[in-house]
Amino acid sequence: MQKNQTNLVLALLSIGQLIASTGCDQTRKTTEPALKPVVSETKSPDTDEVLLLLGNRQTYDEWLEKQRGKIVLIDFWATWCAPCVQHFPDTVAWYRRYRDQGLSVLTVSMNEPQERETVHAFLKRQNAAMDNLLTEYGAGGTFVSAFDIPGEIPYYLLIDQNGTIRHRFSGQPEGMKDCEGIDRIPERIEELLRNISSGISTSSN
């Protein structure tokens, strides 16, 4: 009897680890947002450094344009995605480690716009002092098409100082074109930062 119970516990642990290691499908939510496109900022009195932008692809493009000359990391995620939540502290850590060397970070949430307070509360708990975007699209094909990314998150883009996408990362890069594992992100960030410090201009892949 004790042996059967032990086997059951081990099986449950294995299932939990499998779920945590896989990505989240964008079809998790497909309802169209009821809100009209807006661009705004939310600040909390006690954590005014944590910003949440509400916008769309134009908001994203305008933000990127302002980052020219810097290395940019984009993190596509959602609060309902367990792997996204698991890896989010890494994004915060990379921002803190490399921001003074020329790294800008933008997180882009696939949550519904109506979940703004939920997203903002999560960001405050994570002390996510980088820029954060919640789009009007919510989860689904519109989000994926707008940002030209695969359907699974977390998904990351690393962009050079000229605005060119240099690297793509996923929790499950197998089968994705030119995509690497999340563990390669720090190495790739440092490579591009060295290019800036050396005055090397990168070119498109």
C-alpha positions as CSV (number, residue, x, y, z in Angstrom):
1,M,0.0,0.0,0.0
2,Q,2.8,2.4,0.9
3,K,4.6,1.6,-2.3
4,N,1.4,2.4,-4.4
5,Q,1.0,5.8,-2.5
6,T,4.7,6.7,-3.2
7,N,4.3,5.9,-6.9
8,L,1.1,8.0,-7.1
9,V,3.0,11.0,-5.5
10,L,5.8,10.7,-8.0
11,A,3.4,10.5,-10.9
12,L,1.7,13.7,-9.8
13,L,5.0,15.5,-9.4
14,S,6.0,14.5,-12.9
15,I,2.8,15.8,-14.3
16,G,3.3,19.1,-12.5
17,Q,6.8,19.5,-13.8
18,L,5.6,18.8,-17.4
19,I,2.9,21.5,-17.2
20,A,5.3,24.1,-15.8
21,S,7.9,23.4,-18.6
22,T,5.5,23.8,-21.5
23,G,4.2,27.0,-23.1
24,C,0.7,28.4,-23.0
25,D,-1.4,28.4,-26.1
26,Q,-2.9,31.8,-27.2
27,T,-6.3,30.0,-27.6
28,R,-6.6,30.1,-23.8
29,K,-8.9,33.1,-24.2
30,T,-10.5,34.2,-27.4
31,T,-13.2,36.7,-26.5
32,E,-12.8,40.1,-28.3
33,P,-12.1,43.1,-26.0
34,A,-15.0,45.4,-25.3
35,L,-12.7,48.5,-24.8
36,K,-11.8,51.0,-27.5
37,P,-8.1,51.6,-28.2
38,V,-6.6,53.9,-25.6
39,V,-3.1,54.8,-24.5
40,S,-2.6,55.6,-20.9
41,E,-0.5,55.0,-17.8
42,T,-1.4,53.6,-14.4
43,K,0.6,54.4,-11.3
44,S,0.2,53.2,-7.7
45,P,0.8,55.6,-4.9
46,D,3.1,53.2,-3.1
47,T,4.9,51.8,-6.2
48,D,4.8,54.7,-8.7
49,E,7.8,53.2,-10.6
50,V,5.7,50.3,-11.9
51,L,4.0,51.5,-15.1
52,L,1.3,49.8,-17.1
53,L,0.6,51.1,-20.6
54,L,-2.7,50.2,-22.3
55,G,-2.5,50.3,-26.1
56,N,-2.0,48.4,-29.3
57,R,0.6,47.7,-32.0
58,Q,1.0,51.4,-32.7
59,T,1.9,51.9,-29.0
60,Y,4.4,49.2,-29.3
61,D,6.0,50.6,-32.4
62,E,6.2,54.1,-31.0
63,W,7.9,52.7,-27.8
64,L,10.4,50.8,-29.9
65,E,11.3,53.9,-31.9
66,K,12.2,55.7,-28.7
67,Q,14.7,52.9,-27.8
68,R,16.9,53.3,-30.9
69,G,20.5,53.1,-29.8
70,K,19.7,50.6,-27.1
71,I,19.3,46.8,-26.9
72,V,15.7,45.8,-26.4
73,L,14.2,42.7,-24.8
74,I,10.4,42.0,-25.4
75,D,8.6,39.5,-23.1
76,F,5.2,38.3,-24.4
77,W,3.4,36.8,-21.4
78,A,0.1,36.5,-19.4
79,T,-0.9,36.1,-15.8
80,W,-2.9,32.9,-16.6
81,C,0.2,31.3,-18.2
82,A,2.1,29.3,-15.5
83,P,5.5,29.2,-17.4
84,C,5.2,32.9,-18.1
85,V,4.7,33.6,-14.3
86,Q,7.6,31.2,-13.6
87,H,10.0,33.0,-15.9
88,F,8.9,36.6,-15.2
89,P,11.3,37.1,-12.3
90,D,14.1,36.4,-14.8
91,T,12.9,39.2,-17.0
92,V,12.9,41.6,-14.0
93,A,16.4,40.4,-13.0
94,W,17.8,40.9,-16.6
95,Y,16.3,44.4,-16.6
96,R,18.0,45.3,-13.3
97,R,21.3,43.6,-14.3
98,Y,21.7,45.2,-17.7
99,R,19.7,48.4,-17.8
100,D,22.7,50.6,-16.9
101,Q,24.6,49.0,-19.8
102,G,22.0,49.9,-22.4
103,L,19.2,47.4,-22.2
104,S,15.5,48.4,-22.4
105,V,12.8,45.9,-21.5
106,L,9.1,45.8,-22.5
107,T,6.7,43.2,-21.3
108,V,3.6,42.7,-23.4
109,S,0.7,41.0,-21.7
110,M,-1.8,38.7,-23.5
111,N,-4.4,39.3,-20.8
112,E,-7.7,40.9,-21.7
113,P,-7.9,44.7,-21.3
114,Q,-10.6,44.2,-18.7
115,E,-8.0,42.4,-16.5
116,R,-5.9,45.5,-16.2
117,E,-6.0,45.6,-12.4
118,T,-5.0,41.9,-12.2
119,V,-2.0,42.5,-14.4
120,H,-1.0,45.7,-12.6
121,A,-1.2,44.0,-9.2
122,F,1.0,41.2,-10.5
123,L,3.6,43.6,-11.9
124,K,3.7,45.5,-8.6
125,R,4.3,42.2,-6.7
126,Q,7.2,41.5,-9.1
127,N,8.6,45.1,-8.7
128,A,8.6,45.2,-12.5
129,A,10.0,48.7,-13.0
130,M,10.5,48.3,-16.7
131,D,7.9,49.4,-19.2
132,N,4.8,47.1,-19.4
133,L,2.1,47.0,-22.1
134,L,-1.4,45.5,-21.9
135,T,-3.0,45.5,-25.3
136,E,-6.5,46.1,-26.5
137,Y,-6.4,42.7,-28.3
138,G,-6.6,40.2,-25.4
139,A,-5.6,36.6,-26.2
140,G,-6.2,35.1,-29.6
141,G,-5.3,35.4,-33.2
142,T,-5.5,39.2,-33.3
143,F,-2.7,39.5,-30.7
144,V,-0.6,36.9,-32.5
145,S,-1.1,38.6,-35.9
146,A,-0.5,42.1,-34.5
147,F,2.9,41.2,-33.1
148,D,3.8,38.5,-35.7
149,I,4.7,35.8,-33.1
150,P,3.9,32.1,-32.6
151,G,0.8,31.2,-30.6
152,E,2.7,30.0,-27.5
153,I,4.0,32.1,-24.7
154,P,6.2,33.0,-23.0
155,Y,8.0,34.2,-26.1
156,Y,10.8,36.7,-26.3
157,L,12.4,39.0,-28.9
158,L,15.8,40.5,-28.6
159,I,16.3,43.6,-30.8
160,D,19.5,45.4,-31.6
161,Q,20.3,49.2,-31.4
162,N,19.2,49.6,-35.0
163,G,15.7,48.2,-34.3
164,T,16.4,44.8,-36.0
165,I,15.2,41.6,-34.4
166,R,18.4,39.6,-33.7
167,H,17.1,36.6,-31.6
168,R,13.9,34.9,-30.7
169,F,13.4,32.7,-27.6
170,S,10.8,30.3,-26.3
171,G,10.3,27.8,-23.5
172,Q,9.8,25.2,-26.3
173,P,12.0,26.3,-29.2
174,E,11.9,22.9,-31.0
175,G,10.2,23.3,-34.3
176,M,10.3,27.1,-34.3
177,K,12.4,28.8,-36.9
178,D,15.5,30.6,-35.6
179,C,14.3,30.2,-32.0
180,E,16.5,29.5,-29.0
181,G,15.8,28.4,-25.4
182,I,15.1,31.0,-22.7
183,D,18.4,30.0,-21.0
184,R,20.3,31.7,-23.9
185,I,18.8,35.1,-23.3
186,P,21.6,36.5,-20.9
187,E,24.3,35.3,-23.2
188,R,22.7,37.0,-26.2
189,I,22.0,40.2,-24.4
190,E,25.7,40.4,-23.4
191,E,26.8,39.8,-27.0
192,L,24.7,42.7,-28.3
193,L,25.8,45.0,-25.5
194,R,29.4,44.3,-26.3
195,N,28.6,45.3,-29.9
196,I,27.4,48.7,-28.6
197,S,30.4,49.3,-26.4
198,S,32.7,48.3,-29.3
199,G,31.0,50.5,-31.8
200,I,30.0,47.5,-33.9
201,S,26.9,48.0,-36.1
202,T,24.9,44.8,-36.5
203,S,23.1,43.8,-39.7
204,S,20.0,41.9,-40.4
205,N,19.9,38.1,-40.1
